[in-house]
Amino acid sequence: MSSPDPQVRAARNQSTSPAGPSARGPVVAVTGAASGVGALLTARLAASAEVRRVVAIDERRGECEAAQWHVLDVRDPAIADRLRGADVVVHLALDLDLETDAAARTAYNVRGTQTVLTAAAAAGVHRVVLCTSAMVYGALPDNELPLSEDAELRATAEATGVGDLLEIERLARRAPRAHPGLNVTVVRPAILIGGTDTALTRYFESPRLLVVAGSRPAWQFCHVEDLCGALEYAVLEKVDGELAVGCEGWLEQEEVEELSGIRRMELPSAVALGAAARLHRIGLTPSPAGDLAYTMYPWVVSGSRLHDAGWRPKYTNEEVLAELLEEVSGRHTVAGRRLGRKDATAAGAAGATVALLGAAAVVRRARKARRRI
């Protein structure tokens, strides 16, 4: 039997919780409240006795009836009027979809964050909580295990959406200087699992787990419910600053292979990165070669600030990996590209190695086809 959808679990928790809206506590506005993490957090805060009221903002109305809904684009300056009376804003309206045009994605993510920060300051909001990713630390062979929250952000813009997240981090650091009195908290989750679709979750949809020769992967996950718990801590001002969140510890590649039952495929770095770059360049895969770095080198975080504040994850890496494998069961991906049933059968028979090493042949065929046009 498959595990319940995270939003279903949140609804169950809400319906059985004795907590209800409080006459005291902050008024919290959540952007991106109709789906994903935003929907889960909205339901959680609406059920909390420590939150007075929840203002939900999205381009469509969501399912949480206890929230006060406003339907608009977060890039609309009119959002300032919707934020008046709020004490805290949690900005979760981000587009990190692999299939979205990169320029359109950046325009939405960066402009949206700029608008929300400016509008929050104009509306008298005293705290904004932003959510990026632990990917901003970068995946590098000399990273410490684990990284502290204060570690330098050494990522580059070569992986999907990471350039946007780095710009959001820069906006977060500048905002208190531009808007005195505005407190900005940034939450950076590890690999987010629970109804998500990213290059890193698609890694586990492949017939073989790609391992680049000479690399040292270390896998750390973050369940969406644990992320919501960390965001709630930030909302209630139990912790602030730059926060990393994830399961305790990490899994080595060998442990991941044993737990998943998926065998590895080991390739030289030049072959793996070259194939990934060519496939992405001609538009056959949504993931740029930069995404591979996050499967090659460690970017594990300690989460010490949340721990010092009393927060603890409810899920282990092993439990979250098991849930991820259940979620992706039946999906088939090679080099980040989702395959149909017919293609998946062929890929399974030939093996992912053949699929990757065949990238050059795919490129040649595509070039020949273009020349014939």
C-alpha positions as CSV (number, residue, x, y, z in Angstrom):
1,M,0.0,0.0,0.0
2,S,1.4,3.4,-0.9
3,S,2.0,6.0,1.8
4,P,-0.5,8.9,2.0
5,D,0.2,12.0,0.1
6,P,1.8,14.7,2.3
7,Q,-1.2,17.0,2.0
8,V,-3.5,14.2,3.0
9,R,-1.4,13.6,6.1
10,A,-1.4,17.3,6.9
11,A,-5.2,17.4,6.6
12,R,-5.5,14.3,8.9
13,N,-3.2,16.0,11.5
14,Q,-5.2,19.2,11.3
15,S,-8.5,17.4,11.8
16,T,-7.3,15.5,14.8
17,S,-5.4,18.3,16.4
18,P,-6.9,20.0,19.5
19,A,-5.3,23.2,18.5
20,G,-7.2,26.0,16.8
21,P,-6.9,29.6,15.9
22,S,-5.6,31.7,18.8
23,A,-6.5,35.2,19.8
24,R,-2.8,35.8,20.4
25,G,0.3,35.0,18.4
26,P,1.4,36.3,15.0
27,V,-0.6,36.9,11.8
28,V,1.3,34.9,9.2
29,A,1.1,35.3,5.4
30,V,2.2,32.4,3.2
31,T,2.9,32.9,-0.5
32,G,2.6,29.9,-2.8
33,A,0.0,28.6,-0.4
34,A,-2.1,26.5,-2.8
35,S,0.3,23.7,-3.4
36,G,3.4,21.8,-2.3
37,V,5.2,23.0,0.8
38,G,3.1,26.1,0.9
39,A,-0.1,24.1,1.2
40,L,1.3,21.9,3.9
41,L,2.6,24.9,5.9
42,T,-0.7,26.8,5.5
43,A,-2.6,23.9,7.0
44,R,-0.2,23.4,9.8
45,L,-0.2,27.1,10.8
46,A,-3.9,27.4,10.5
47,A,-4.2,24.5,13.0
48,S,-1.7,26.0,15.5
49,A,-2.7,27.5,18.8
50,E,0.3,29.7,18.6
51,V,-0.8,31.5,15.3
52,R,-3.6,34.0,15.4
53,R,-4.5,34.0,11.7
54,V,-3.1,32.8,8.3
55,V,-3.2,34.8,5.1
56,A,-2.8,32.6,2.1
57,I,-1.6,34.1,-1.2
58,D,-1.3,32.3,-4.5
59,E,-2.5,32.5,-8.2
60,R,-5.3,30.1,-7.3
61,R,-7.3,29.4,-4.2
62,G,-6.1,26.4,-2.2
63,E,-8.0,23.9,0.0
64,C,-7.3,25.3,3.5
65,E,-10.7,26.8,4.5
66,A,-9.3,28.2,7.8
67,A,-7.0,30.6,5.9
68,Q,-7.9,34.0,4.5
69,W,-7.2,33.8,0.7
70,H,-5.9,36.4,-1.7
71,V,-5.5,35.3,-5.4
72,L,-2.7,37.3,-7.1
73,D,0.7,37.0,-8.6
74,V,3.5,37.7,-6.1
75,R,5.2,40.0,-8.6
76,D,2.1,42.3,-8.4
77,P,3.0,45.4,-6.2
78,A,-0.6,45.2,-4.9
79,I,0.6,42.4,-2.7
80,A,1.7,45.1,-0.2
81,D,-2.0,45.8,0.6
82,R,-2.7,42.1,1.2
83,L,0.2,42.0,3.7
84,R,-1.0,44.8,5.9
85,G,-1.6,43.5,9.4
86,A,0.7,40.5,9.0
87,D,3.6,40.1,11.4
88,V,5.4,37.4,9.4
89,V,5.6,36.5,5.7
90,V,6.8,33.1,4.6
91,H,7.7,33.3,0.9
92,L,7.3,29.9,-0.8
93,A,6.1,31.0,-4.3
94,L,9.1,29.7,-6.2
95,D,9.3,27.9,-9.6
96,L,12.0,25.3,-9.6
97,D,10.3,23.0,-12.2
98,L,12.8,21.2,-14.4
99,E,10.7,21.8,-17.5
100,T,10.2,25.6,-17.1
101,D,12.1,27.9,-19.4
102,A,15.2,29.0,-17.5
103,A,14.8,32.7,-18.3
104,A,11.1,32.7,-17.3
105,R,11.9,30.8,-14.1
106,T,14.5,33.3,-13.1
107,A,12.3,36.3,-13.9
108,Y,9.5,34.8,-11.7
109,N,11.7,33.7,-8.8
110,V,13.9,36.8,-8.5
111,R,11.3,39.4,-9.3
112,G,8.8,37.7,-7.0
113,T,11.2,37.7,-4.0
114,Q,12.2,41.3,-4.6
115,T,8.5,42.3,-4.7
116,V,7.6,40.4,-1.5
117,L,10.6,41.8,0.4
118,T,9.7,45.4,-0.6
119,A,6.0,44.9,-0.1
120,A,6.6,43.4,3.4
121,A,8.7,46.4,4.5
122,A,6.1,48.8,3.1
123,A,3.3,46.9,4.9
124,G,5.1,47.0,8.3
125,V,5.8,43.3,8.4
126,H,8.7,42.7,10.8
127,R,9.9,39.3,9.6
128,V,10.2,37.5,6.2
129,V,11.1,33.8,6.0
130,L,12.6,32.7,2.7
131,C,13.3,29.1,1.7
132,T,16.2,28.3,-0.7
133,S,18.2,25.0,-0.5
134,A,21.4,23.6,1.0
135,M,22.5,23.4,-2.6
136,V,23.7,27.0,-2.3
137,Y,26.7,25.8,-0.3
138,G,27.8,23.9,-3.4
139,A,28.8,20.3,-3.9
140,L,32.6,20.2,-3.7
141,P,35.2,17.5,-3.0
142,D,36.7,19.5,-0.1
143,N,33.4,20.3,1.7
144,E,33.4,19.5,5.4
145,L,31.1,16.7,6.7
146,P,28.8,18.3,7.8
147,L,28.8,21.9,6.8
148,S,27.9,24.5,9.4
149,E,25.3,27.2,8.6
150,D,28.0,29.8,8.4
151,A,29.9,27.9,5.7
152,E,30.7,30.0,2.6
153,L,28.1,29.7,-0.2
154,R,30.3,28.3,-3.0
155,A,27.7,27.1,-5.4
156,T,27.7,28.3,-9.0
157,A,24.7,28.9,-11.3
158,E,25.4,25.7,-13.3
159,A,22.7,23.5,-11.7
160,T,19.0,23.8,-12.2
161,G,17.6,26.8,-10.3
162,V,20.7,27.3,-8.1
163,G,21.5,30.7,-9.8
164,D,18.0,31.9,-8.7
165,L,18.5,30.6,-5.2
166,L,21.9,32.4,-4.9
167,E,20.3,35.6,-6.0
168,I,17.5,35.2,-3.5
169,E,20.2,34.7,-0.8
170,R,21.8,38.0,-1.9
171,L,18.5,39.7,-1.7
172,A,18.0,38.3,1.8
173,R,21.3,39.7,3.0
174,R,20.7,43.1,1.5
175,A,17.1,43.5,2.7
176,P,17.7,44.4,6.3
177,R,20.1,47.2,5.1
178,A,17.6,48.5,2.5
179,H,14.6,48.2,4.9
180,P,15.7,48.8,8.5
181,G,13.6,46.9,11.0
182,L,12.9,44.0,8.6
183,N,14.3,40.7,9.8
184,V,15.0,38.1,7.2
185,T,15.4,34.4,8.0
186,V,16.6,31.9,5.3
187,V,15.8,28.2,5.6
188,R,18.0,25.8,3.5
189,P,16.7,22.3,3.2
190,A,18.7,19.3,2.1
191,I,17.3,17.1,-0.8
192,L,13.6,17.7,-0.3
193,I,11.4,14.7,-0.5
194,G,7.6,14.4,-0.4
195,G,5.7,15.1,-3.6
196,T,8.7,16.9,-5.2
197,D,10.2,16.5,-8.7
198,T,13.8,17.5,-9.0
199,A,17.0,16.4,-10.8
200,L,18.0,14.7,-7.5
201,T,14.7,12.8,-7.1
202,R,14.9,11.7,-10.7
203,Y,18.3,10.3,-10.0
204,F,16.5,7.4,-8.2
205,E,14.2,6.8,-11.2
206,S,17.1,5.6,-13.3
207,P,17.7,1.9,-14.0
208,R,21.2,2.3,-12.6
209,L,22.6,4.8,-10.1
210,L,25.2,6.8,-11.9
211,V,28.4,7.0,-10.0
212,V,31.2,9.2,-11.4
213,A,34.6,7.5,-10.9
214,G,36.6,9.1,-8.2
215,S,33.7,11.0,-6.6
216,R,32.6,10.9,-3.0
217,P,28.8,11.2,-2.8
218,A,27.1,11.7,0.6
219,W,23.3,11.7,0.7
220,Q,21.2,13.7,3.1
221,F,17.4,14.1,2.7
222,C,14.8,16.4,4.2
223,H,11.1,15.4,4.5
224,V,8.6,18.1,3.6
225,E,7.0,17.7,7.0
226,D,10.3,18.3,8.7
227,L,10.8,21.4,6.6
228,C,7.4,22.7,7.6
229,G,8.3,22.1,11.2
230,A,11.5,24.2,10.7
231,L,9.6,26.9,9.0
232,E,7.1,27.0,11.9
233,Y,10.0,27.5,14.3
234,A,11.2,30.5,12.2
235,V,7.6,31.9,12.1
236,L,7.3,31.7,15.9
237,E,10.7,33.3,16.3
238,K,12.1,30.4,18.1
239,V,15.2,30.6,15.9
240,D,16.4,33.1,13.2
241,G,19.3,33.8,10.9
242,E,20.4,31.3,8.2
243,L,19.1,27.9,9.0
244,A,20.0,24.5,7.5
245,V,17.5,21.6,7.8
246,G,17.7,17.9,7.1
247,C,17.8,14.4,8.5
248,E,20.4,13.6,11.1
249,G,23.7,12.5,9.4
250,W,24.0,11.1,5.9
251,L,24.2,8.0,3.8
252,E,27.2,6.8,1.9
253,Q,26.7,5.7,-1.8
254,E,27.1,2.1,-0.8
255,E,24.4,2.4,1.8
256,V,22.0,4.0,-0.8
257,E,22.6,1.2,-3.2
258,E,22.0,-1.4,-0.6
259,L,18.8,0.2,0.7
260,S,17.4,0.9,-2.8
261,G,18.4,-2.3,-4.4
262,I,19.5,-0.3,-7.5
263,R,22.9,-1.2,-8.8
264,R,25.5,1.4,-9.7
265,M,26.9,2.4,-13.1
266,E,30.4,3.9,-12.8
267,L,31.6,6.2,-15.6
268,P,34.7,8.3,-16.0
269,S,34.1,12.0,-15.1
270,A,34.8,13.3,-18.7
271,V,32.3,10.8,-20.2
272,A,29.5,11.4,-17.7
273,L,29.8,15.2,-17.7
274,G,30.3,15.4,-21.4
275,A,27.3,13.3,-22.2
276,A,25.1,15.2,-19.8
277,A,26.2,18.5,-21.3
278,R,25.6,17.4,-24.9
279,L,22.1,16.0,-24.1
280,H,21.1,19.2,-22.3
281,R,22.6,21.5,-25.0
282,I,20.4,19.9,-27.8
283,G,17.3,19.9,-25.5
284,L,17.0,16.2,-24.9
285,T,17.3,16.4,-21.1
286,P,16.1,19.1,-18.7
287,S,19.1,18.8,-16.4
288,P,22.3,20.7,-17.1
289,A,25.6,19.0,-16.4
290,G,26.0,21.1,-13.2
291,D,23.3,19.0,-11.6
292,L,25.7,16.0,-11.6
293,A,28.0,17.7,-9.1
294,Y,25.3,17.2,-6.4
295,T,25.5,13.4,-6.9
296,M,29.3,13.4,-6.9
297,Y,30.4,15.4,-3.9
298,P,29.1,16.1,-0.3
299,W,26.9,19.0,0.7
300,V,25.6,17.6,4.0
301,V,24.5,20.2,6.6
302,S,24.5,20.1,10.4
303,G,21.3,22.0,11.2
304,S,22.9,23.1,14.5
305,R,20.9,26.3,15.0
306,L,17.6,24.5,14.8
307,H,18.9,21.8,17.0
308,D,20.1,24.3,19.6
309,A,16.5,25.8,19.5
310,G,15.0,22.4,20.3
311,W,13.9,21.3,16.8
312,R,14.5,17.7,15.8
313,P,13.6,15.9,12.5
314,K,10.9,13.3,12.7
315,Y,12.3,11.3,9.8
316,T,15.6,9.5,9.3
317,N,17.5,9.4,6.0
318,E,16.6,5.7,5.6
319,E,12.9,6.4,6.1
320,V,12.9,9.3,3.7
321,L,14.8,7.3,1.0
322,A,12.2,4.5,1.4
323,E,9.4,7.0,0.8
324,L,11.1,8.5,-2.2
325,L,11.6,5.0,-3.7
326,E,7.9,4.4,-3.3
327,E,7.0,7.7,-4.8
328,V,9.1,7.1,-8.0
329,S,8.1,3.5,-8.4
330,G,7.1,2.9,-12.0
331,R,8.8,6.1,-13.3
332,H,11.7,5.7,-15.7
333,T,14.4,8.3,-16.2
334,V,17.7,8.3,-18.1
335,A,20.1,11.3,-17.8
336,G,17.3,13.3,-16.1
337,R,14.8,12.7,-19.0
338,R,11.5,11.0,-18.2
339,L,10.9,8.0,-20.6
340,G,7.6,6.6,-21.8
341,R,6.8,2.9,-21.2
342,K,8.2,1.8,-24.6
343,D,11.5,3.8,-24.2
344,A,11.8,2.6,-20.6
345,T,11.6,-1.0,-21.7
346,A,14.4,-0.4,-24.2
347,A,16.5,1.5,-21.6
348,G,16.0,-1.3,-19.1
349,A,17.1,-3.9,-21.5
350,A,20.1,-2.0,-22.8
351,G,21.1,-0.5,-19.5
352,A,21.7,3.1,-18.5
353,T,25.3,2.9,-19.5
354,V,24.4,2.3,-23.1
355,A,21.9,5.1,-22.9
356,L,24.5,7.6,-21.6
357,L,27.2,6.5,-23.9
358,G,24.8,6.7,-26.8
359,A,24.5,10.4,-26.3
360,A,27.0,11.1,-29.0
361,A,25.0,9.1,-31.5
362,V,21.9,11.0,-30.5
363,V,23.7,14.3,-31.0
364,R,24.9,13.2,-34.4
365,R,21.4,12.1,-35.5
366,A,19.9,15.4,-34.3
367,R,22.5,17.4,-36.2
368,K,21.9,15.4,-39.4
369,A,18.1,16.0,-39.0
370,R,18.7,19.7,-38.7
371,R,20.9,19.8,-41.8
372,R,18.1,18.1,-43.8
373,I,15.6,20.7,-42.9
